[in-house]
Each structure stands twice: as structure tokens, then as C-alpha cells.
Amino acid sequence: MKNNNVTILGAGLIGSLLAIYLKRQGLDVSVYDKRPDTRKTKYFEGGRSINMALSYRGWKSLEKVGLKDQVLPLAIPMYGRKIHDEHGGTTFIPYGKADQAIYSISRGKFNQLLVEEAERLGANLHFEHLCQHVDFRSGQITFESPEGEKKLEPQVIFGADGAYSALRMSMIRQIRFNYKQEYISHGYKELTIPATADGEFAMDPNALHIWPRGKFMLIALPNPDKSFTCTLFLPFEGTKVCFDKIQDDRDLESIFRNYFDDAYHLMPDLKQEFFRNPTSALINIECYPWVQGNSLLIGDASHAMVPFYGQGMNCGFEDCFILNELIEKYGDSAWNLVFEKFQKKRKPDTDAICQLAMENFIEMRDSVADPKFLLRKKIEAKLHELYPKEWIPLYTMVTFSDMSYSEAYAQGKLQEAIMDKVMADPLITENWNKLDYEDIINQMETAKAV
């Protein structure tokens, strides 16, 4: 592939990792991003971050290009959810087995590490280049840059330019391109719990903290500097507690004292941050085909999802891993075949994880505070312990394995139906320890066979 000239739109997490993969294949790679190079300017798109949660698929993709050991110092393991009730009490729900964790990592330093590795391998990065249009007949890209308009004709174009992809916008103008976007009713606001006066974490650093309150919630993920990045999820409008109803310091203090009082006392900069940081929207995007001429959409550009399963980045990294496998299999003269195989393989899986992310939002804000939900998780953990191959919790399949998302979704739905029957027993709280676990597994095997 020595002579292949490849252009990647977007130098974010997915675009940078894709550049690393393609450089390791021996390709000539150029990356273009509309933002300034944060290493050379004071530009910082602050206030919009939800910490990443690196899990098995992401680590596997980083390990393939030898980056796992470089990334580990930036990440903090979280072994479960710590649920905060309205009275300040907490409950810990493990994510999996004792040694299984997802890893909190903030976007900025992680992205910089990937950009620098791509450059080290020989990728050419161009910042402040806004893609205005892609002409699929000629294969020409038009950029607006500090030097004026630029036109390029690369052999191959990858759109790794996120949920508001310029490449996808050009594809939308083509015939028979299916596109659907959905904004959920909630937005989010980034906040902070700083380190304590003596420089320590204010809460358990090895958990993802959640304050579930029915129609809204607060979450917090740890950072290496002993702070927590918090994200407040509220409806934009129409309810008693929503962004529209918070007009001044008094409104904000009232909501936090009523619903998140233990967090409120750990957030000295709450009022400044709340009114300074933007209120951002959450979008789910589906489109197809991902291929047009010599161009391919990848990552959020093809399947943006809401952040509630922590799989957006992991899924995008897995895109890079699978694309790399297809390039290795079909070689340097088969981009059309590689692209076609890629979209057919990935589309069912990305549809599945997008749906799971939407469903997990309801679980996080509503169910995790319900004692019946905690019991359900306990029963599922017991089933997994007794029958580790026959019963794998959905979260484990998604987060701690590389089972295809669509297969995990299908198996999860079977297990959900069986657990609904188990939990329907009015005496389940008293009798859960006397359950016939073998019978539950037999039901599962019967359901699979149907």
C-alpha cells in the first residue's frame, strides 16, 4: 500500500487512532481538522467534556498498535457504580467480577497522545482546515484554511469528523442516502468536584458516581489530578427540574441542595462553572450507506450515540481495529471491497449499541436507585458465577468482551425476558436465595433454541 494517498477528516480520538493504524499499514496519511492545534495555541473547547470510559474493546484496539502502556497512566480504574441517594447514603454496584473495571480518562491529554503518535509515525496533520464540500464524482475535497481555499484529490477519504460530519453532510446530498438524527429531551452541563484542601480525592476514586433522580441525574468520573469531572443531565424544558428553570444562583442552589446535597458541599465553583459552561445537546445518529465513491464514514460520523453505555469511543476504536483487519485480509488494491465488507459487518452492531445506549439512560437515571433493580443485578451475578458460559450479564458482554454488539443485544433481550419472569414473583425479595438457578439456565437454553 506504499503509494496509497489517504485523507482523514477529523483529528479527534477516532481520526488520530485511524491515522496510526493506516500509517502502520505503510500508507501515506494526511489528517485535516477544523480546530486549532491545542498544543500550539491557548484554544480550549472547555465545558463540553464527558470523561471517556475505556473498556475492553478500546484497550484491545490500543494494544494492537502498542499504545496500551502509554495510555494506562492517564486512566483510573472504576470497578462499579456508586449510587448516591437523596439522604447522602451510598450503594456500590460492581460492574462485573472483582478485577473487572472500566477506566476513566479525560479527552484532552488522551487526544494529544494519539495525535503525537500519529505524527511520530509520519502522518501529516493540518489544523484550522474546515471541510466545506466533497465532490464524489471527482473525489475532490474543498477546504477553507488560514491560507485561503484549498482543493485536494486524495485516493481515499475517511470521515472521522464526528456527529456533525462534513463528509456525511456531502453524502446527504446524494441519491438514496438514508439519514436519521434524534436529539433526546435532555442536555448536559460539565461541572467539577476539585481535590480536597490536602490534595486528595473527595470521594472514592475507583467508582463511577451516580446521583439518580428519576427524570434527571448527576454523574462524576475521577481524574489523575484528584478531581472529578461531573456531568449534570437535565431536561431542557417542561418539568419542575430543567435547565430552563435555572435562571440564577438561587435557583441552582435550591436544586442542588434538594437533590444533590452531598455533591453540592464538594463543589466550591459550582455557580461559576454552571453559568460559564455551555449547556450541550445529546444526539443519536443513524445513516446508511457509509460509503460513497472513494469515501467512508467511521466512528461518530456514521453512528453517533448518546453517552450512557460508555461505548461511543470504544465502538469507534473497534471500527478502526476491524477496518485494519479487513485491509490486512484484502490488501492494497481492494478499497471498494474493504469498504463494502466494513459497512455490512459493522452496521448491525452499531445499530445495536446505539439502541442499548438509549435504553441505559433510563436505567441509570431511574432504575439504579430501585432496590428491586439491585436485587436483579445480584441474581444475575449469581447466575454468572454458577454458569459463567451459559449466563453472561449484558453489561459484561458489551463492556468486558468483544462479542459483537448485535449478538450481545439479542442474548441480552432473551435474558431480560427470563429475568422479568423471575422478578415477577411477589416474594422474590425474601426467596431470591432459594431460586432454582439450574431451571433458569434451562429456560435460557430453551429460549435460544426457539
Secondary structure, DSSP 8 states (H G I E B T S, - for coil): -TT-EEEEE--SHHHHHHHHHHHHTT-EEEEE-SS--TTTS----TT----EEE-HHHHHHHHHTT-HHHHGGG-EEE-EEEEE-TTS-EEEEESSSTT--EEEE-HHHHHHHHHHHHHHTT-EEE-S-EEEEEETTTTEEEEEETTEEEEE--SEEEE---TT-HHHHHHHTSTT-EEEEEEEEEEEEEEEE---TTS--SS-TTSEEEEE-SS-EEEEEE-TTS-EEEEEEEESSSSSSSGGG--SHHHHHHHHHHH-HHHHTT-TTHHHHHHHS--EEEEEEEEE--EETTEEE-THHHH---STTS-HHHHHHHHHHHHHHHHHHH-TT-HHHHHHHHHHHHHHHHHHHHHHHHHHHHHHHTGGG-HHHHHHHHHHHHHHHHSTTT---HHHHHHSS---HHHHHHHHHHHHHHHHHHHT-TTHHHHGGG--HHHHHHHHHHHHH-
